[in-house]
Amino acid sequence: MIDLENKNICPDLTEIGDYVRNPVFMQFCAEVKNRYQCNEKIEFSSCSLAKGWNVKFKKAGRALCTIYPHELYFTVMLVVGRKEKEPVETILSELTPELQAIYNRTQENNGQKWLMIDLEDQDDMFNDVFRLMQIRRKY
């Protein structure tokens, strides 16, 4: 088993998937790669809130999402910036109550909300994350 806090050994996506031990992780990554024709970038974060290796997806130099792996689930960080705020708030009532709650309780800082969304199932929340990523990609 890999140690995600050891910054001297960079894991690959499969090793991170083995650590998570939830097939939804690899399904999510494959879906991001397929929809946006982009590849992952595995980076080490020294941030005290999420120290360790994470997976970033970018398209045209813009971050789509960052994934923080955990055992049996993963957290997707999506940024809702000034440009995305209105389109996101337009569809907010159509999203899962859990995602609405995450959005509403997330503090805005410098015109941005950094949504931290835990995923463990390929359910409505999984689909809602892609709806938000599509808005992020468009704006």
CORLINCOR-V855278 format. One record per backbone hydrogen bond with DSSP energy under -0.5 kcal/mol. NH is the residue of the N-H (numbers start at 0). CO is the residue of the C=O. Records with the same first field share a line. If there is no record, write none. Layout:
NH=CO ; CO
This chain:
3=1
5=2
6=4
8=5
9=7
10=8
15=11
16=12
17=13
18=14
19=15
20=16
21=16
24=21
25=21
26=22
27=23
28=24
29=25
30=26
31=27
32=28
33=29
34=30
35=31
36=32
37=32
40=55
42=40 ; 53
44=51
49=46
51=44
52=3
53=42
54=66
55=40
56=64
57=38
58=61
61=58
63=56
64=56
65=76
66=54
67=74
68=52 ; 66
69=72
71=19 ; 69
72=69
73=118
74=67
75=116
76=65 ; 74
77=75 ; 114
79=77 ; 112
80=78
84=80
85=81
87=83
88=84
89=85
90=86 ; 87
91=87
93=90
94=90 ; 91
99=95
100=96
101=97
102=98
103=99
104=100
105=101
108=111
111=108
112=79
113=106
114=77 ; 112
116=75 ; 114
117=115
118=73
122=120
126=122
127=123
128=124
129=125
130=126
131=127
132=128
133=129
134=130
135=131
136=132
137=133
138=134
